[in-house]
Structures are given as C-alpha cells and as structure tokens.
Amino acid sequence: MDSSISLTQHVHASPERVWSVISDIPGAETTLSGVESVQMLSDGPYGEGTRWKETRRMMGRSETVEMWVAQSDPPRSTTVKALQGGADYTTRFTLAERNGGTDLTLLFGAEVTQSNRFSRIMLALVGKIGMTMTRKALAKDLGDIAAKAESF
C-alpha cells in the first residue's frame, strides 16, 4: 500500500523568506510545534546530503527518524527522505510566488519497502488512521512554517 498526501498553504511572505524557514533544520524544534528535538549529523549549509535526526511526538510517543535532503533547488523546491520501519518516506516542498506571497505545497509519500504478511496486515489496520494523523501533523507544520515566515 503506497500512500500520499498533498497540502498547500498560502504564506504572506516571499519565497526566499519561506525558504529560509524550511531550510533552517536546527531551528525546526522551535518553529515546528510537533518537533521535540533535532540533532544535526552533517555540517555546512542546507543542501543535498544534509542529514539530521528529528524527534517528533505522535500518538502519545516520541519517535526519532534520520532524515536527509535528497534534492534542493532554492528557493523553489526541496525533497527530504527518510527510511523507517520498512517504509520509504518522501516529503517534497514546492514554493511558488503568488499574489505577493508564496504558495507552499507539501507532497508527502510513503512506500512500503519491506513487505511481508505482518507488515501488510498492520498497514491495513493503521494505514487510514496513520495517514489521517499524518495529514493533521503536516497541516500543522505548514501553519507553523507560515507563522514563522510571516513574523520576520
């Protein structure tokens, strides 16, 4: 079962300002209310190959995931990847200037990489609930990013 979510939020700030928020990985724990902590695993500015561990609280428990930048085209788009629990996660942000601000679109996808009978049953049971919770968390992230970019 492969799943995807697409969300767009209009931000009353320039693409460059929105990009500065998205690409500030160390600042994510203060920008994104769902992120408890960030541990950088690579040095240097944001770009392809940047790696970090991000701890989020979901469904009442903390989960730490290693993430990395797979693609970066400032200030137009970036793709972040993660592998966790037999799934390959991709999050793509696209920024488009519109009406003096930015349309920030987030496309999130999950693809099962280790499919066995147990994982298929578990995905069938929690997939819909998990995607609903993920959609809410991602919408909150977009709102947090917008609030930070608009506060400059």
Number of C-alpha atoms within 10 A of each C-alpha: 10 12 13 14 15 15 14 16 16 18 26 19 23 20 25 16 19 25 24 17 19 21 18 13 20 14 13 21 18 14 21 21 16 18 19 16 18 20 15 15 12 12 10 6 10 17 17 15 15 20 22 19 17 20 18 20 15 14 9 7 7 11 13 16 14 17 21 20 21 18 16 19 12 16 18 16 18 22 20 20 18 18 17 13 10 13 17 16 19 20 20 19 20 20 25 15 16 15 10 11 18 24 21 24 18 23 16 21 18 18 16 19 14 12 14 10 9 9 15 14 12 10 17 12 11 11 16 12 12 14 16 13 14 15 17 12 17 21 17 15 19 22 18 19 23 23 18 20 22 15 8 7
